Amino acid sequence: MYGLIGKMTATPGQRDALTAILLENLGTMPGCLSYIVAHDPADDHAVWVTEIWTDEAAHRASLKVPEVRAAIRRAMQLMATFADAHVTTPVGGIGFR
């Protein structure tokens, strides 16, 4: 298993638009077991993304999918910052597909 947790900060007034982009085309990510987008209740501009993949190779392959690449380009235009993603090793819980 391969996991990532990352925080993005949208430019003012763009969190909902950024969130919508992050939730598009989720079926185009083979090997993705869980992909959660959440708003930070303490920061009106912040979005957290938590991902679980079968392995790191599946995650890397997803970054080559045309729909994912296009979404990343569009999302980058709405981000003020993108904090470093933290790699995790998921071991269990509720929500694995």
N, CA, C and O atoms as a Tinker XYZ file with bonds, in Angstrom:
   388  protein
     1  N      0.832000   -1.182000    0.000000    73     2
     2  CA     0.000000    0.000000    0.000000    64     1     3
     3  C      0.878000    1.248000    0.000000    63     2     4     5
     4  O      1.989000    1.253000    0.531000    81     3
     5  N      0.350000    2.294000   -0.607000    73     3     6
     6  CA     1.048000    3.566000   -0.695000    64     5     7
     7  C      0.033000    4.655000   -0.418000    63     6     8     9
     8  O     -1.026000    4.691000   -1.045000    81     7
     9  N      0.340000    5.540000    0.511000    73     7    10
    10  CA    -0.576000    6.615000    0.852000    64     9    11
    11  C      0.067000    7.978000    0.740000    63    10    12    13
    12  O      1.285000    8.124000    0.842000    81    11
    13  N     -0.782000    8.977000    0.526000    73    11    14
    14  CA    -0.353000   10.370000    0.472000    64    13    15
    15  C     -1.374000   11.223000    1.201000    63    14    16    17
    16  O     -2.578000   10.987000    1.107000    81    15
    17  N     -0.886000   12.211000    1.926000    73    15    18
    18  CA    -1.745000   13.207000    2.546000    64    17    19
    19  C     -1.147000   14.560000    2.191000    63    18    20    21
    20  O      0.019000   14.821000    2.488000    81    19
    21  N     -1.935000   15.418000    1.559000    73    19    22
    22  CA    -1.427000   16.720000    1.144000    64    21    23
    23  C     -2.411000   17.835000    1.425000    63    22    24    25
    24  O     -3.623000   17.621000    1.452000    81    23
    25  N     -1.879000   19.020000    1.634000    73    23    26
    26  CA    -2.698000   20.201000    1.884000    64    25    27
    27  C     -2.470000   21.214000    0.777000    63    26    28    29
    28  O     -1.333000   21.526000    0.422000    81    27
    29  N     -3.571000   21.723000    0.237000    73    27    30
    30  CA    -3.526000   22.762000   -0.778000    64    29    31
    31  C     -4.253000   23.976000   -0.220000    63    30    32    33
    32  O     -5.255000   23.843000    0.482000    81    31
    33  N     -3.746000   25.143000   -0.535000    73    31    34
    34  CA    -4.432000   26.371000   -0.149000    64    33    35
    35  C     -4.860000   27.072000   -1.428000    63    34    36    37
    36  O     -4.039000   27.423000   -2.275000    81    35
    37  N     -6.157000   27.264000   -1.544000    73    35    38
    38  CA    -6.706000   27.917000   -2.730000    64    37    39
    39  C     -6.504000   29.427000   -2.644000    63    38    40    41
    40  O     -6.403000   29.996000   -1.557000    81    39
    41  N     -6.447000   30.054000   -3.801000    73    39    42
    42  CA    -6.444000   31.511000   -3.808000    64    41    43
    43  C     -7.790000   31.965000   -3.247000    63    42    44    45
    44  O     -8.767000   31.221000   -3.332000    81    43
    45  N     -7.864000   33.171000   -2.673000    73    43    46
    46  CA    -9.112000   33.621000   -2.040000    64    45    47
    47  C    -10.337000   33.459000   -2.950000    63    46    48    49
    48  O    -10.340000   33.872000   -4.110000    81    47
    49  N    -11.364000   32.847000   -2.380000    73    47    50
    50  CA   -12.628000   32.659000   -3.089000    64    49    51
    51  C    -12.663000   31.496000   -4.058000    63    50    52    53
    52  O    -13.671000   31.307000   -4.739000    81    51
    53  N    -11.595000   30.703000   -4.148000    73    51    54
    54  CA   -11.524000   29.641000   -5.147000    64    53    55
    55  C    -11.540000   28.231000   -4.568000    63    54    56    57
    56  O    -11.335000   27.267000   -5.305000    81    55
    57  N    -11.781000   28.087000   -3.255000    73    55    58
    58  CA   -11.728000   26.742000   -2.668000    64    57    59
    59  C    -12.773000   25.807000   -3.282000    63    58    60    61
    60  O    -12.465000   24.651000   -3.570000    81    59
    61  N    -13.986000   26.282000   -3.484000    73    59    62
    62  CA   -15.018000   25.410000   -4.057000    64    61    63
    63  C    -14.681000   25.006000   -5.490000    63    62    64    65
    64  O    -14.912000   23.863000   -5.885000    81    63
    65  N    -14.142000   25.931000   -6.260000    73    63    66
    66  CA   -13.750000   25.605000   -7.640000    64    65    67
    67  C    -12.595000   24.604000   -7.643000    63    66    68    69
    68  O    -12.583000   23.672000   -8.447000    81    67
    69  N    -11.635000   24.791000   -6.754000    73    67    70
    70  CA   -10.523000   23.846000   -6.645000    64    69    71
    71  C    -11.036000   22.470000   -6.242000    63    70    72    73
    72  O    -10.623000   21.456000   -6.805000    81    71
    73  N    -11.926000   22.440000   -5.277000    73    71    74
    74  CA   -12.501000   21.173000   -4.827000    64    73    75
    75  C    -13.207000   20.459000   -5.965000    63    74    76    77
    76  O    -13.053000   19.248000   -6.128000    81    75
    77  N    -13.970000   21.184000   -6.744000    73    75    78
    78  CA   -14.697000   20.580000   -7.870000    64    77    79
    79  C    -13.729000   19.931000   -8.854000    63    78    80    81
    80  O    -13.993000   18.835000   -9.349000    81    79
    81  N    -12.619000   20.591000   -9.141000    73    79    82
    82  CA   -11.627000   20.022000  -10.053000    64    81    83
    83  C    -11.031000   18.748000   -9.464000    63    82    84    85
    84  O    -10.855000   17.754000  -10.169000    81    83
    85  N    -10.724000   18.783000   -8.176000    73    83    86
    86  CA   -10.117000   17.612000   -7.526000    64    85    87
    87  C    -11.051000   16.406000   -7.507000    63    86    88    89
    88  O    -10.592000   15.269000   -7.391000    81    87
    89  N    -12.351000   16.643000   -7.620000    73    87    90
    90  CA   -13.324000   15.550000   -7.567000    64    89    91
    91  C    -13.768000   15.070000   -8.951000    63    90    92    93
    92  O    -14.610000   14.177000   -9.046000    81    91
    93  N    -13.221000   15.641000  -10.014000    73    91    94
    94  CA   -13.567000   15.222000  -11.374000    64    93    95
    95  C    -12.829000   13.947000  -11.764000    63    94    96    97
    96  O    -11.731000   13.688000  -11.272000    81    95
    97  N    -13.419000   13.164000  -12.634000    73    95    98
    98  CA   -12.751000   12.030000  -13.302000    64    97    99
    99  C    -12.103000   11.036000  -12.348000    63    98   100   101
   100  O    -11.040000   10.495000  -12.650000    81    99
   101  N    -12.720000   10.792000  -11.216000    73    99   102
   102  CA   -12.109000    9.892000  -10.248000    64   101   103
   103  C    -12.036000    8.453000  -10.745000    63   102   104   105
   104  O    -11.217000    7.678000  -10.250000    81   103
   105  N    -12.853000    8.084000  -11.690000    73   103   106
   106  CA   -12.828000    6.728000  -12.222000    64   105   107
   107  C    -11.649000    6.454000  -13.141000    63   106   108   109
   108  O    -11.476000    5.324000  -13.598000    81   107
   109  N    -10.830000    7.474000  -13.421000    73   107   110
   110  CA    -9.714000    7.303000  -14.353000    64   109   111
   111  C     -8.398000    7.024000  -13.622000    63   110   112   113
   112  O     -7.320000    7.204000  -14.189000    81   111
   113  N     -8.489000    6.581000  -12.353000    73   111   114
   114  CA    -7.273000    6.365000  -11.578000    64   113   115
   115  C     -7.158000    4.903000  -11.137000    63   114   116   117
   116  O     -7.432000    4.588000   -9.979000    81   115
   117  N     -6.753000    3.995000  -12.055000    73   115   118
   118  CA    -6.581000    2.590000  -11.678000    64   117   119
   119  C     -5.588000    2.441000  -10.528000    63   118   120   121
   120  O     -4.556000    3.111000  -10.495000    81   119
   121  N     -5.908000    1.569000   -9.600000    73   119   122
   122  CA    -5.034000    1.338000   -8.457000    64   121   123
   123  C     -5.326000    2.229000   -7.272000    63   122   124   125
   124  O     -4.714000    2.079000   -6.215000    81   123
   125  N     -6.261000    3.161000   -7.436000    73   123   126
   126  CA    -6.631000    4.047000   -6.336000    64   125   127
   127  C     -7.693000    3.355000   -5.483000    63   126   128   129
   128  O     -8.777000    3.034000   -5.971000    81   127
   129  N     -7.381000    3.133000   -4.228000    73   127   130
   130  CA    -8.299000    2.462000   -3.317000    64   129   131
   131  C     -9.143000    3.446000   -2.524000    63   130   132   133
   132  O    -10.257000    3.124000   -2.111000    81   131
   133  N     -8.615000    4.642000   -2.312000    73   131   134
   134  CA    -9.342000    5.665000   -1.572000    64   133   135
   135  C     -8.778000    7.025000   -1.953000    63   134   136   137
   136  O     -7.564000    7.204000   -2.050000    81   135
   137  N     -9.677000    7.982000   -2.169000    73   135   138
   138  CA    -9.277000    9.343000   -2.531000    64   137   139
   139  C    -10.296000   10.260000   -1.886000    63   138   140   141
   140  O    -11.443000   10.336000   -2.327000    81   139
   141  N     -9.878000   10.955000   -0.843000    73   139   142
   142  CA   -10.787000   11.788000   -0.067000    64   141   143
   143  C    -10.342000   13.240000   -0.161000    63   142   144   145
   144  O     -9.177000   13.556000    0.082000    81   143
   145  N    -11.266000   14.118000   -0.512000    73   143   146
   146  CA   -11.021000   15.554000   -0.546000    64   145   147
   147  C    -11.828000   16.153000    0.594000    63   146   148   149
   148  O    -13.027000   15.901000    0.711000    81   147
   149  N    -11.168000   16.953000    1.440000    73   147   150
   150  CA   -11.839000   17.519000    2.608000    64   149   151
   151  C    -11.487000   18.993000    2.773000    63   150   152   153
   152  O    -10.356000   19.411000    2.525000    81   151
   153  N    -12.478000   19.769000    3.195000    73   151   154
   154  CA   -12.234000   21.171000    3.530000    64   153   155
   155  C    -11.730000   21.263000    4.967000    63   154   156   157
   156  O    -12.171000   20.515000    5.840000    81   155
   157  N    -10.815000   22.175000    5.199000    73   155   158
   158  CA   -10.277000   22.421000    6.531000    64   157   159
   159  C    -11.218000   23.406000    7.243000    63   158   160   161
   160  O    -11.358000   24.544000    6.796000    81   159
   161  N    -11.867000   22.987000    8.346000    73   159   162
   162  CA   -12.813000   23.879000    9.014000    64   161   163
   163  C    -12.151000   25.081000    9.690000    63   162   164   165
   164  O    -12.834000   26.047000   10.032000    81   163
   165  N    -10.837000   25.033000    9.886000    73   163   166
   166  CA   -10.126000   26.132000   10.529000    64   165   167
   167  C     -9.521000   27.117000    9.528000    63   166   168   169
   168  O     -8.975000   28.147000    9.926000    81   167
   169  N     -9.613000   26.807000    8.228000    73   167   170
   170  CA    -9.010000   27.647000    7.190000    64   169   171
   171  C     -9.923000   27.630000    5.972000    63   170   172   173
   172  O    -10.036000   26.608000    5.295000    81   171
   173  N    -10.567000   28.742000    5.694000    73   171   174
   174  CA   -11.538000   28.829000    4.598000    64   173   175
   175  C    -10.939000   28.635000    3.211000    63   174   176   177
   176  O    -11.676000   28.558000    2.228000    81   175
   177  N     -9.620000   28.555000    3.116000    73   175   178
   178  CA    -8.962000   28.402000    1.817000    64   177   179
   179  C     -8.308000   27.036000    1.639000    63   178   180   181
   180  O     -7.879000   26.698000    0.536000    81   179
   181  N     -8.226000   26.244000    2.715000    73   179   182
   182  CA    -7.443000   25.003000    2.676000    64   181   183
   183  C     -8.270000   23.777000    2.304000    63   182   184   185
   184  O     -9.431000   23.636000    2.688000    81   183
   185  N     -7.625000   22.897000    1.539000    73   183   186
   186  CA    -8.202000   21.622000    1.117000    64   185   187
   187  C     -7.163000   20.538000    1.425000    63   186   188   189
   188  O     -5.985000   20.685000    1.098000    81   187
   189  N     -7.610000   19.463000    2.050000    73   187   190
   190  CA    -6.747000   18.306000    2.329000    64   189   191
   191  C     -7.147000   17.171000    1.396000    63   190   192   193
   192  O     -8.334000   16.947000    1.159000    81   191
   193  N     -6.158000   16.453000    0.866000    73   191   194
   194  CA    -6.423000   15.282000    0.032000    64   193   195
   195  C     -5.689000   14.101000    0.657000    63   194   196   197
   196  O     -4.484000   14.154000    0.905000    81   195
   197  N     -6.443000   13.038000    0.905000    73   195   198
   198  CA    -5.890000   11.809000    1.463000    64   197   199
   199  C     -6.090000   10.706000    0.439000    63   198   200   201
   200  O     -7.215000   10.464000    0.002000    81   199
   201  N     -5.019000   10.037000    0.054000    73   199   202
   202  CA    -5.077000    9.022000   -1.001000    64   201   203
   203  C     -4.493000    7.705000   -0.517000    63   202   204   205
   204  O     -3.536000    7.684000    0.256000    81   203
   205  N     -5.084000    6.600000   -0.982000    73   203   206
   206  CA    -4.513000    5.274000   -0.760000    64   205   207
   207  C     -4.457000    4.573000   -2.114000    63   206   208   209
   208  O     -5.449000    4.506000   -2.839000    81   207
   209  N     -3.289000    4.060000   -2.433000    73   207   210
   210  CA    -3.030000    3.388000   -3.697000    64   209   211
   211  C     -2.543000    1.971000   -3.438000    63   210   212   213
   212  O     -2.032000    1.665000   -2.361000    81   211
   213  N     -2.707000    1.115000   -4.432000    73   211   214
   214  CA    -2.202000   -0.248000   -4.294000    64   213   215
   215  C     -0.691000   -0.248000   -4.122000    63   214   216   217
   216  O     -0.136000   -1.070000   -3.393000    81   215
   217  N     -0.027000    0.693000   -4.809000    73   215   218
   218  CA     1.416000    0.841000   -4.682000    64   217   219
   219  C      1.831000    2.173000   -5.292000    63   218   220   221
   220  O      1.021000    2.857000   -5.918000    81   219
   221  N      3.084000    2.533000   -5.108000    73   219   222
   222  CA     3.581000    3.808000   -5.618000    64   221   223
   223  C      3.516000    3.867000   -7.148000    63   222   224   225
   224  O      3.263000    4.928000   -7.718000    81   223
   225  N      3.739000    2.745000   -7.801000    73   223   226
   226  CA     3.689000    2.716000   -9.268000    64   225   227
   227  C      2.308000    3.107000   -9.787000    63   226   228   229
   228  O      2.204000    3.805000  -10.796000    81   227
   229  N      1.250000    2.667000   -9.113000    73   227   230
   230  CA    -0.110000    3.030000   -9.526000    64   229   231
   231  C     -0.321000    4.534000   -9.399000    63   230   232   233
   232  O     -0.941000    5.154000  -10.263000    81   231
   233  N      0.193000    5.116000   -8.328000    73   231   234
   234  CA     0.076000    6.566000   -8.171000    64   233   235
   235  C      0.822000    7.291000   -9.286000    63   234   236   237
   236  O      0.286000    8.214000   -9.898000    81   235
   237  N      2.046000    6.878000   -9.547000    73   235   238
   238  CA     2.833000    7.514000  -10.616000    64   237   239
   239  C      2.140000    7.374000  -11.968000    63   238   240   241
   240  O      2.134000    8.315000  -12.762000    81   239
   241  N      1.563000    6.218000  -12.232000    73   239   242
   242  CA     0.857000    5.998000  -13.505000    64   241   243
   243  C     -0.341000    6.923000  -13.626000    63   242   244   245
   244  O     -0.654000    7.387000  -14.722000    81   243
   245  N     -1.016000    7.198000  -12.516000    73   243   246
   246  CA    -2.189000    8.071000  -12.564000    64   245   247
   247  C     -1.814000    9.474000  -13.019000    63   246   248   249
   248  O     -2.629000   10.165000  -13.631000    81   247
   249  N     -0.608000    9.895000  -12.733000    73   247   250
   250  CA    -0.172000   11.238000  -13.115000    64   249   251
   251  C      0.064000   11.370000  -14.616000    63   250   252   253
   252  O      0.290000   12.470000  -15.120000    81   251
   253  N      0.011000   10.246000  -15.326000    73   251   254
   254  CA     0.174000   10.255000  -16.780000    64   253   255
   255  C     -1.158000   10.173000  -17.518000    63   254   256   257
   256  O     -1.193000   10.316000  -18.741000    81   255
   257  N     -2.254000    9.943000  -16.795000    73   255   258
   258  CA    -3.578000    9.860000  -17.407000    64   257   259
   259  C     -3.957000   11.262000  -17.908000    63   258   260   261
   260  O     -3.895000   12.222000  -17.139000    81   259
   261  N     -4.350000   11.396000  -19.191000    73   259   262
   262  CA    -4.636000   12.723000  -19.745000    64   261   263
   263  C     -5.637000   13.541000  -18.924000    63   262   264   265
   264  O     -5.433000   14.741000  -18.737000    81   263
   265  N     -6.701000   12.925000  -18.434000    73   263   266
   266  CA    -7.702000   13.664000  -17.653000    64   265   267
   267  C     -7.114000   14.164000  -16.336000    63   266   268   269
   268  O     -7.430000   15.264000  -15.883000    81   267
   269  N     -6.264000   13.354000  -15.733000    73   267   270
   270  CA    -5.625000   13.745000  -14.465000    64   269   271
   271  C     -4.639000   14.880000  -14.717000    63   270   272   273
   272  O     -4.595000   15.845000  -13.954000    81   271
   273  N     -3.860000   14.772000  -15.766000    73   271   274
   274  CA    -2.897000   15.831000  -16.097000    64   273   275
   275  C     -3.620000   17.160000  -16.352000    63   274   276   277
   276  O     -3.176000   18.213000  -15.894000    81   275
   277  N     -4.725000   17.102000  -17.078000    73   275   278
   278  CA    -5.493000   18.324000  -17.362000    64   277   279
   279  C     -6.069000   18.916000  -16.071000    63   278   280   281
   280  O     -6.059000   20.133000  -15.884000    81   279
   281  N     -6.563000   18.063000  -15.196000    73   279   282
   282  CA    -7.108000   18.537000  -13.925000    64   281   283
   283  C     -6.017000   19.186000  -13.072000    63   282   284   285
   284  O     -6.258000   20.210000  -12.432000    81   283
   285  N     -4.839000   18.605000  -13.062000    73   283   286
   286  CA    -3.726000   19.176000  -12.293000    64   285   287
   287  C     -3.381000   20.567000  -12.825000    63   286   288   289
   288  O     -3.177000   21.499000  -12.046000    81   287
   289  N     -3.317000   20.704000  -14.136000    73   287   290
   290  CA    -3.008000   22.017000  -14.726000    64   289   291
   291  C     -4.049000   23.054000  -14.315000    63   290   292   293
   292  O     -3.700000   24.177000  -13.951000    81   291
   293  N     -5.324000   22.682000  -14.373000    73   291   294
   294  CA    -6.397000   23.620000  -14.007000    64   293   295
   295  C     -6.362000   23.934000  -12.520000    63   294   296   297
   296  O     -6.556000   25.082000  -12.119000    81   295
   297  N     -6.115000   22.920000  -11.701000    73   295   298
   298  CA    -6.086000   23.120000  -10.246000    64   297   299
   299  C     -4.928000   24.028000   -9.842000    63   298   300   301
   300  O     -5.083000   24.857000   -8.946000    81   299
   301  N     -3.795000   23.889000  -10.473000    73   299   302
   302  CA    -2.622000   24.696000  -10.122000    64   301   303
   303  C     -2.909000   26.194000  -10.264000    63   302   304   305
   304  O     -2.355000   27.008000   -9.525000    81   303
   305  N     -3.766000   26.549000  -11.203000    73   303   306
   306  CA    -4.109000   27.950000  -11.416000    64   305   307
   307  C     -4.922000   28.532000  -10.258000    63   306   308   309
   308  O     -4.986000   29.750000  -10.098000    81   307
   309  N     -5.543000   27.667000   -9.453000    73   307   310
   310  CA    -6.380000   28.115000   -8.342000    64   309   311
   311  C     -5.697000   27.986000   -6.987000    63   310   312   313
   312  O     -6.292000   28.309000   -5.959000    81   311
   313  N     -4.451000   27.516000   -6.978000    73   311   314
   314  CA    -3.741000   27.282000   -5.721000    64   313   315
   315  C     -2.804000   28.433000   -5.382000    63   314   316   317
   316  O     -2.060000   28.930000   -6.227000    81   315
   317  N     -2.863000   28.839000   -4.117000    73   315   318
   318  CA    -1.886000   29.793000   -3.600000    64   317   319
   319  C     -0.650000   29.036000   -3.137000    63   318   320   321
   320  O      0.477000   29.476000   -3.362000    81   319
   321  N     -0.869000   27.880000   -2.482000    73   319   322
   322  CA     0.240000   27.041000   -2.038000    64   321   323
   323  C     -0.165000   25.572000   -2.136000    63   322   324   325
   324  O     -1.346000   25.227000   -2.111000    81   323
   325  N      0.844000   24.729000   -2.249000    73   323   326
   326  CA     0.650000   23.285000   -2.180000    64   325   327
   327  C      1.713000   22.760000   -1.237000    63   326   328   329
   328  O      2.884000   22.653000   -1.601000    81   327
   329  N      1.299000   22.432000   -0.022000    73   327   330
   330  CA     2.254000   21.935000    0.976000    64   329   331
   331  C      2.796000   20.580000    0.523000    63   330   332   333
   332  O      2.164000   19.870000   -0.259000    81   331
   333  N      3.950000   20.250000    1.021000    73   331   334
   334  CA     4.531000   18.952000    0.699000    64   333   335
   335  C      3.548000   17.841000    1.052000    63   334   336   337
   336  O      2.906000   17.869000    2.102000    81   335
   337  N      3.444000   16.880000    0.170000    73   335   338
   338  CA     2.627000   15.706000    0.456000    64   337   339
   339  C      3.426000   14.792000    1.378000    63   338   340   341
   340  O      4.639000   14.648000    1.229000    81   339
   341  N      2.748000   14.194000    2.305000    73   339   342
   342  CA     3.387000   13.261000    3.223000    64   341   343
   343  C      3.049000   11.838000    2.778000    63   342   344   345
   344  O      1.879000   11.489000    2.623000    81   343
   345  N      4.065000   11.037000    2.579000    73   343   346
   346  CA     3.882000    9.648000    2.178000    64   345   347
   347  C      3.585000    8.827000    3.427000    63   346   348   349
   348  O      4.224000    9.003000    4.464000    81   347
   349  N      2.606000    7.928000    3.317000    73   347   350
   350  CA     2.256000    7.035000    4.412000    64   349   351
   351  C      2.215000    5.603000    3.902000    63   350   352   353
   352  O      2.231000    5.359000    2.696000    81   351
   353  N      2.162000    4.665000    4.833000    73   351   354
   354  CA     1.962000    3.261000    4.506000    64   353   355
   355  C      0.659000    2.830000    5.179000    63   354   356   357
   356  O      0.659000    2.460000    6.353000    81   355
   357  N     -0.451000    2.878000    4.438000    73   355   358
   358  CA    -1.732000    2.490000    5.029000    64   357   359
   359  C     -1.707000    1.027000    5.482000    63   358   360   361
   360  O     -1.178000    0.159000    4.788000    81   359
   361  N     -2.285000    0.772000    6.651000    73   359   362
   362  CA    -2.296000   -0.578000    7.195000    64   361   363
   363  C     -3.712000   -1.104000    7.459000    63   362   364   365
   364  O     -3.878000   -2.286000    7.759000    81   363
   365  N     -4.723000   -0.257000    7.355000    73   363   366
   366  CA    -6.083000   -0.743000    7.542000    64   365   367
   367  C     -7.016000    0.373000    7.931000    63   366   368   369
   368  O     -6.600000    1.515000    8.125000    81   367
   369  N     -8.294000    0.026000    8.042000    73   367   370
   370  CA    -9.306000    0.984000    8.428000    64   369   371
   371  C    -10.541000    0.892000    7.542000    63   370   372   373
   372  O    -10.658000    0.003000    6.699000    81   371
   373  N    -11.427000    1.799000    7.746000    73   371   374
   374  CA   -12.672000    1.874000    6.986000    64   373   375
   375  C    -12.428000    2.754000    5.769000    63   374   376   377
   376  O    -11.744000    3.772000    5.874000    81   375
   377  N    -12.965000    2.387000    4.633000    73   375   378
   378  CA   -12.873000    3.238000    3.462000    64   377   379
   379  C    -12.017000    2.701000    2.339000    63   378   380   381
   380  O    -11.978000    3.297000    1.262000    81   379
   381  N    -11.332000    1.594000    2.555000    73   379   382
   382  CA   -10.594000    0.990000    1.438000    64   381   383
   383  C    -11.626000    0.440000    0.455000    63   382   384   385
   384  O    -12.606000   -0.184000    0.861000    81   383
   385  N    -11.405000    0.668000   -0.817000    73   383   386
   386  CA   -12.318000    0.116000   -1.820000    64   385   387
   387  C    -11.899000   -1.287000   -2.148000    63   386   388
   388  O    -12.533000   -1.943000   -2.974000    81   387
